[in-house]
């Protein structure tokens, strides 16, 4: 294993080093291409201030491109030969370029390498999150628009409450995921700051071209203070997990609904066979395992956020504890995005069982409509509330009339889908 920090006369205990390195080299596979690009930007900045001769930068630029290509096609593998991705990059450059490779670490620390690669990685993941949420919202809006006439029970406390519609159900999740897309975009913009050149948290005695590297890497702004670069560790990872968690929380609620709706007791929804599995012992069973694991996925994201929160209970400055934020970050982000990626097709292909939905609409669900009508006609609402509790007054009503009369903005009779569509269409295509 190559150790950047190894000095003569210091014996390395293999067990201790294995504990120190942990899974870093494997986790760094997620960040490696971003680390390469940040290394290129740092080298270009060193050339701009005269630390690297132009010919040496040209060689570094060429070899970083070759390394990225080799990593992409699998001919270079980031494995246990290296302590982490950072040492792999420096080792390769030194092996191929000699002193030019040894010069690339001038003015930087592995701390700002981790910070910049993680921010670049999270920026791309927030773009992916926003795109997933937009796709989910688009499917929900399309189904809401097509299903305005399908009545279903609306529940509070898991008890039948009022007549609702599948369109209203879909529209609720559409708006939820539009908000989730917006939160992903806002989080992306918030973490879009360049920490490269902050070194170990105190700057260096070189006029590093930090503004140039900010532009080179496409960051919106410079993360100015080196001490804050270290203080922000954990903070921006938690923000990204919270953005994903906002989406997986709504995913959990939808999955809960579908878990209930697919039971024989409800019988409202039929899932495509590919989203169910068989029982290992009961030949008669098809289980909604995908839906159930989607329901559990928020726990993975939430646990990752909690784990990082516990790790960063630290004073200011760098501490090796921060290494343990990388695993939960990769795990939480990866699992959350994989779960969300399954949702659009599931939403588009599930089928409502109209007869079961209609059969679940009992006369008591019109009582609230009646109370509102009586109040509209001048009766004090508390009196209307008591009058409407009389079962004799619930007769001769139908779901279509009930839904059409629900004209409060956003209600089943005025879904305002065009308002939601306008919000959805406002998201930039590049994200």
Secondary structure, DSSP 8 states (H G I E B T S, - for coil): -B-TT--TT----HHHHHHHHTTHHHHTTTTHHHHHHHHHHHHHHHHHTTSS-HHHHHHHHHHHHHHHHHHHHTSS---TTBSSHHHHHHHHHHHHHTHHHHHTTTT--HHHHHHHHHHHHHHHHHHHHHHHHHHHHHHHHHHHHH-TT-EEEEEETTEEEEEEEHHHHHHHHHHHHHHHHHHHHHHHHHH-EE-TT-TTTT--SS---HHHHHHHTT-SEE---HHHHHHTTTHHHHHHHHHHHHHHHHHHHHHHHHHHHTSTTT--EE--GGG-EE-SS-TT-EE-HHHHHHHHHHHHHHHHHHHHHHHT---SS--GGGGGHHHHHHHHHHHHHHHHHHHHHHHHH-EE-HHHHHHT--GGGGHHHHHHHHHHTT--HHHHHHHHT-GGGS-S--HHHHHHH--STTSTT---HHHHHHHHHTS-TT-
